[in-house]
Amino acid sequence: MKNLFKFGFLALAITLSAAACNSTKTDSSTADSIDSNASASIDSIDSSATAKTDTIDSAADATVDSVK
């Protein structure tokens, strides 16, 4: 759970820095950049959480199988 918060904060920091670096672009392109970076970060966090959930589920299944 702590890692999700770390990744979320990191994604926010990267998004804000990308928005700050692109100051010569128009407002709509900056908003598009922020949206795309946020979407990519959310997808990354979701896939990481899904992988961890799958790992926990498989470990739980293995434990149940070994008890039988």
Secondary structure as UniProt FT lines:
FT   HELIX           2..21
FT   TURN            22..24
FT   HELIX           27..67
//
